Amino acid sequence: MEPAQPADRVPADPTPPDGQPPLPPTAEPVAAAATAAPPVGPAPAAEPALVAADEPAGGRAADEPVGGQPAVVRPGRAEKSRSERSPKDMALSLLVLLVPIALLLAFYRGFLGGEQPTTVDAAPAYEQARAANVFPVAEPTGLGSGWRTVSASFRTVDDGANLRVGYLTPEGRGAQLVQSNVPPERLLPAELTAEGQPQGPADLGGANWQRYTGRGNEQALVLLAPNRTVIVVGDARDNELRELASALR
């Protein structure tokens, strides 16, 4: 007895039994895997992935393709530009800045004496000039309360010594009193510039004062004495310069 043959194999001996016609060989069974028929027409394109512009998918950039397909960018929420702020917003911002500045200015002027000139005591400078005894020293007396002394110094130079006292007049203008034993030919150009020229005498109680032009809008009164020169110069009015020169004693 021959061993059993597998179901998918052809018997080794195809000879039929006696009296029977020969049988054709049996075809091998084919696997019963059904294949799908190809679709009719072009295949539909895959739907592109939607990616928000402000939220990339999977850590990719907003314009990076996803799955081989171009990404469709969805517009994100637009931010309001600074240049699009309304005039009201800009006015409020300026107001926030200006209020502290105004408060500081009010405190500076009201409590700290802001814009008030710093006054000095001219007595030490007059005492130094008298102690040096290089020229007679005159000092103004009887000036009104509106006159304020803002500077005072006494210094020796190569060819003499200078006493300078600066004043602020009642009208808020500047005037300077200069007393020196420096020769006038060097002192006057230094104090009045080279363009300073005499303009005629000035009647001040009989003293030999001369009117001079000065630098810019300044004018001067000059007293030429044998052992000293006195200059009253500044942008103050003529009557204020005369008041200061007449007060010298």
C-alpha positions, 0 to 999 in steps of 0.5 A: 500500500502506497503512502497517501499523497498530498492534496496539492500534488499529482499522483506519480502514476497517472495510469487509470484502472483497467478499462478506464480512459487515461485521465488528464493531469490535474492543474495545481490549485491557485491561491484564492487571493482576490485582487482588486480591479484597478479603479476607473479614471485618475486616482483622487489626490490626497487631501493636504494637511491643514497646519496653523501658521502659529502652531506648527505640527510635530515641531515642523515649521509652518511652511514645511510639507507634511507627508510629502504634500504641501502644507496649507497655511492657516493665517494666525491671529494678527497682532496690533502694531504699535504704529496703529495705536490711536491718538488717545493712547499716545496722548495718555502715554505722554501724560504719564511721562509729563506728570512726574516731570511737572511735579519735580519742577514744581518741587524744585522751584517751590521748595529748593529755590530753583532758578534763583541765583546763588549769592556770595559774600564779597567781603573776603575778596575785598579784604584780600585786595586791601591786604595786598595794598597794590591799589586803592580799593573802592566798594559800593555802598547804598545799593538797593535790595534788588542787587545781588552779588553772584561772584567775587575774587581777587587774583594777582597776575604777571603785571598786577592784580585784579579784583572782580565782583559780579552782580545781578541787577534788580532787572535781572541783568549782569554787571561786573565791577573790575578794579586793577593796577594792570596797565590800561593798554593791556587791561582794556582790550582784555576786558572789553575786547580790541573793538572796545572804543571810548564813546565820550565822557559820562557825568558821574559826580565830577569823576572822569568816567568814560563810556566805552563799547564792550563785547556783544551787547555790553557797554562799559563805564571806565575810570582811568586813575594814575594808580588804578583802573575801574571798569563797570561793564555788563549787559545791564541798562545804562542807568543801572551801570551808572548806579553801580559806579556812583555807589563806589566809595 
